[in-house]
Amino acid sequence: MGWEKAAVIVNGRPLLDAALASLSDCDFLAVNATAESQAARLATARDLPVLEDGEGMPDGPLSGVLAGLEWARLQGAAWLATSPCDLASPPTDLVARLVAAGGPAYALASDGRHPLSALWPTSLIAPLRAILARDHPPVRTVQDEAGFQAVAFPDAAAFANLNTPGGLTDRLSAWKLAADGPPFRTPSSWLQPVRSGETAAMLKLPFEEEERTGGEILAWFDGRAAARVLRIDKEAVLLERLAGDIDLAAMAGRALADDEAACVILCEVVAALHAARSGPPPQSPPPQARPLRPWFAALTRRAADHSVLAAAWRQADRLLTENRDPRVLHGDIHHGNVLHDPARGWRAIDPKGLFGPRGYDYANILRNPLTDLARDPARLDHMARVIAGKADLPLPEVLGWTLAHAGLSAAWTLESGGDASHSLAVAAAAAARLQAAT
């Protein structure tokens, strides 16, 4: 994986913790790892014993299984359950289902056999040691010879192997980068901290088209109020790594003056982005930038579902038709997408890459942070006035775009089966303030 599997961060936790969660039914837990490894350090931090492969044992999982079996017998256990450290969400009932088979067993899903998600008898210690002394066969061969049973699991996704795409390793070599931390996965990309010479950078391998477009848009901004793209191709992008030493969301939650200061910072970044590479309007967009109106497709589909969504679509349709001062848009400006670096100042990350009226880029500021703060009508009214002054936009336009975008966010959430209450509350507050303002 270009890094130790156990330390790779997926869904906000090391893969080691996912494996441990799948073994929570066991009386004792241990981690098979080499001394001084990332996995060993993680295990020690969790007060778990670290089991090294026996001296002279061949590389591979069976040596780890043997170390585990010998340790299990010392605990007085007759069985050892194993779970590998390359699964993000292994089943939490793994051990219970394997034990129910009544003997040695391995997991079987619709995508095939998973021999390291298994239950091993300690009676296998001597035969396995003898096998490894002369050979190192596949795990499944040992299991078949020992009479292991297959236990069917309904969810193949639970056993999806999360080895990082080869592109990370390929780019480390081809772009002469040095790993500077474990790779981690977001819903849309694999990322890895790296160093390019003396420069701290982030290697990103998107697996969604929207994320690939975002890298191209960052390259177009050319470091003006945005993270600088150091290198890019059709599959990967190398970004400058920003320190992120100030948290705008935390700033906004401290006091009204701090909340206002965070809002002003976001407005200044938006204005700088809109000025980047801009000539006299109408601005010519790069080919990657998508028109804004199709972005609202989900809101058009959901407008009839809720009166607030209907009001949001009316505002969106009106503002899109007016198309005031179109610009290349970031498309997702909020407190988490603008980072501070002591050397570079405030810089935007993760653009969506849209083209349309510049007012839209201020809309998501008022839907954030995603706390009670953004749902406070008085706060929304005050910050809308701050944005109107900083962005030189009419107050009704700021409120109209806020209503439109909050409605769009609610529509996206509803279509994914999530809880849209936050976005609906912001949209309703914006609709009320807009009515008062007009």
N, C-alpha and C positions, 0 to 999 in steps of 0.2 A: 504493500500500500504506500510505499515511500515513507512510512512511519510505522511505529508499533501499533498494531490494531487496537490493543486494549486502551490506548490513550487517545484514539481518534474521537472527536466530539461529534455526536449525532443527536439531534433533538435535545440539545442542551446538556448532555451528559456523556461521560466516556463510555465507549462500548463495553468496557469491563463491567460497569454498573448494570447494563442491560443483561449481560450474562449472569451476574449475581442475582438479579431479580428473578430470572427464570429458574434459579436453584433455591428459591426462598423456602421451599418445603424441606430442605435437607437439615439434618441435625448439626452438621459441621460444614464449614466452607473453607476452601483454600484456593490459591491461585498458582498455576504452573507458569513459572517465568524464570528467566535468568537473573542472577544477582545484579544489582545496579541498573536494571532496565526500568523503563517508564512503568511497565506493568508491575514490577516489584515495588516501586515507590508508591503507586496507587494502592496496592494491596496493604502495604505497611501503614499507610494513612488510614486505612479502614480496619486496622487491627486484625488482619488476616495473615495466616502463615503463607510463606512463599515456598513452593516446592520446585526445586531445580531438577532437571533430568539427571538420572544416575550417571556416574562417571563411566565414560566409554560407550554410552548409549548413542545410537545414530540420531541425526537430526530428524524431526518429524513428530507428528501428534501422538503416535503410539508410545514414544518414550515418555511423553507427558502423562499419558494414561497410566503407564506402569508406575510412575512416581506417585500418581494419585491413588492407585490401588494399594500401594505399600503404606502410604499415609493413612488411608481409610482403615486398613486392618489394625494399625496402631491405635485408632480411635475406638476399636471394638466394633466397627461396622462391617456388615457382610456385603454391602453394595456401594458402588460409586456412581453418582450421576455426573455427567459432563455436559458442558454447554460451551460452544466456541465463542471467541471474542470478535466475530465479524458479522454479527446479526444485530440490527438496530432494535427490533421488537420481538424477541423470541417469546414463545407462549409462556404465560405465567403458570399454566397447569402442566408444564413439561414433565416434571418429576411424577406427579400424581398419575398421569396417563401412562407413563412408562412402567411404573410400579404395578399398575392394574393389569399389565400383561402377564404377571406372575413369573417372570424369568428375565434373562438378558434380552434387551430390546433396543431398537433404534427408531428414530422418527422417520416417517414416510409421508410426504405431501404430494400434491398433484404434479409438482415439478421434479419429483424424484426422491431419492434417498438422502438422508442427512445423518451420516454415520457418527458424527461427533456430538450430536444431540442424542445421548444414549445412556443406558443403564448397564453397568458392568459388574460382574460378581468378583469378589476378592479371590475366589478360587482360581481365577484366571492368571494370578500373579506368576506362578512358576512356568506354565506353558508360554505366556507372553514373553517372559524373560529369555526363555530358550529360543523362541522365534527371533527375537531381536539380536541375539548373539550371533546368528548366522545369516539373517536377512532383514529386510525392512519392507514387508509387503504392504499393499493398500489396506486401509482400515477395514474396508468392507470384506476383504478376504479373510481377515482374522475373525470378524464377526460371523461370517457364514460358516466357517469351520467350527466355531464354538456354539452354533445353534441359536444365534440371536433371532428374535422375532421382529417383524415390522409392525409398528403402531401407527395407524393412520391419523393424521392431523388435518383438519379441514381447511386451514388457512395457510396456503403456500407462501403468502407474503411475509408471514412471521419468520420464514427461513431464508428470505432473500439475502444473498451474500452482498455485503456492502464494501467489497474491495473497491477502492477509488478507481475511477476510470483511468486507463493507461495514459491519458493526456497529461495528467499531473507529472507523472514520472518522466514522460517523454519531454515535457517542456523544461523540467529541471535540468535535463541533460542538454537539450538542443539550445536552450537560452542561457546556459551556463549559470544556473541559479543554485543557491545553497539553501536547503530547508532550514527554517528558523523557528520551527514550532510544528505541532501536529496538524494534519489536515482536518477540516471539519466541514460538515454538510449543513446547508440551509435547505428550505423547501425547493429552491431552484438552482442551486449551484454547489459544487465542491470548491473549497478555498483552502489555501495553505500559505501561512506566513513564510516569506523567503527573504533572502538578501541577494541583490544583484550588485556584486562588488561590495561597496560600502553602503549602498542604498537599501533601506528597509522597504520592502514591497509586499504586495499581496497577489498571489497567483490565483486566478479565478477561472473555473471551468464550468460555464453555464450548461444546463441541460434543458433550458426553455428558450424559445426563440426571443421572447421579450427581454430576457436577460442578455442575450447576445447583442440585441439591438441597443440595449443600454450601454454596453461597452463602446459601441461605435459612436453613440451620441456623446459619451464622455470624451472620446478622442476628438470629436468635432469641437467641443467646448475648449479643448486645447489648454487645460489647466487654468482657465479663467473662472475663478469662483467654484471650481469643481476639482475633484481628485484628478491628478495628472495620469494619463495613460502612458506607460513606458514602452509597451509593446502589445500588439494585438494581431491575431489571425482569426480564421473562421471558427475556431473551436475554443480559444483561450484568450485571456486578457491579463496583462501584468500591470497592476496599479501601484502608484505610490502608496505606502502605508502611513496613514495619518495617526497621530498619537491619540486623538480622541480624549484629551485631558479635561474637557469641560462637558458636562451632561446637561443639555438644554432642557430635557424633560424634568430633571431634578431641579434645575434653576426655576422653571416655571411654577413648580409646586411650592416654592419657599414663601414668597410674599408677592403682593401685587406689583411692586416695583421690579422685582426679579422676573416675574411673568412678562411684564411689559418689555423689559430689556431683552428677553429671549425672543419675543415677537419681533422686535426691531431688528435683531440680528438676522432672523429668517427673511424679513423683508429686504434687507440689504443684500443678502446672498441672491435672492430672486432677481433683484434689479441688476446685479452684476452679471448673472447668467444671461439675462435678456439683452444686456449690452454687448456680450461676447460675440465677436465676429459679425456684428450687426451693421448694416448700412441703413440708408433711409428706408422707412416702411414703403411698400410691403417687403418684408424680409424674405429672401429666398431660402427655403429650408433645405437641409441635406436630404438625400434620397431616403435615408433610414427613418426620418421623422414621419409619423403617421398623422393623418388629419384627425382633429379632435372629435368631430361629430360621431363617427362610428364607435368611439370610445364609450359613448353613452347608450350602446345597444341594450344592455341589461336593464337600464332605467326605462327605456321605451317598452320593454316586455313586461315590466312590473308596475308600470304607472297606474294601471287599473286596480291594483291590489290594495292600495292604501291612499287615503286622501293626501297625506304628506308626500308620497311618491308622485302623485299626480301634480301637485304644486311644484315639486322639484323638477319634473320634466317640462312643465310650462316655462319655468325660468330658464332651464338649459336650452330649450328650443329657441327662446327669444334671444338669449345672449349669443348663441351660436350663429343665429341668423344675422345679428348685428355685426358680429366678427370684428370687434374693435381692436385695433392695433395688434394684428397677429404676429406671433413670435415663435421661435423654437422654444418649447416648454420642457421643463424638467418633468412635470407631471405627477410628482409625489413628494412635494416639499413638506416635511414635518420635522419635529424635534429630534427624531432619531436618524434622519437622513442628511443632517448637516453636522459635520464634525469639526472640532478645533484642533489645530496643530500649532505648537509654539513657533515653529519656523514659517509655516505657510498660512496661518490664520484660519478663517472659516471656509470650509470647502464642502460642496454638495457631493453626495454619492448616490448610486442606484437610480439614475433617471429612467423614466419610461420612454422618453423620446417621442413627444407629440408636437403638433403644430397647430396653433389656434390663438384665440384672444389671450393676451397676456394676463388678464385678470384671473384666469383659471388657476394659475400657479400659486395664488395666495389662498385658495379656497380650503386646502387641507390643513392650513395652520390652525384654523379655528375648530377643527374636529379633533385636535390633539392638544395635550397628551390624552391618551385613552383612559381618562379618569373622570370623576365627578366634576373636576374643574372645567372641562370642555362642555359639560352639560348645563353649566350655570348661565342662565339668560343674561344676568347683569355683566358677567365677565365677557360673554360673547359680544354684547353691545359695546363694551369699552374697547375690547381688542379690535373689533371691526373698525372703530373710529381711528385707532392707532394705525391700522393697515391702510385705511383710506388716505390718511395724511402722508404716510411714508411712501406709498405707491402712487400717489397722485391719481387716485381713482375715486369716482363718486361712491358715497356710502351705499346707496342701493345696489350698485354693481358688486361691491364686495359681499354684501349680504346675499345677493342673488346667486353668485357663484358658490358661496358656502352652502346655501340650500341645495343647489344643483348637485354639488359634489357629495354632500352628506347623503342625499337621496340615492346617488349612484353607488356609494359604498354600501348602503343598506340593501340595494338591489343585488349587488354581488354576493353579500353575505346570505341573503335569503335563497339565492340560487344554489349556494353551496351547502344549504341546510344549517347554517349557523344562527347565532343570536344577533339580530340586527338592532337591538334596543338602543345601543349607544348612538349609532348613526341616525336612527329615527329621532331620538331626543334632540340631537344637534340640529337636524333638519327642521324639526318643529320649532325650536327656539329661533332659528334663523328666519323662518317664515313669519313668525310673530313680530320680530324686529323689523323685517322688511316692510310688513304692512304698516307698522308705526312710522317708518321712515318715509313712506310714500303717501 
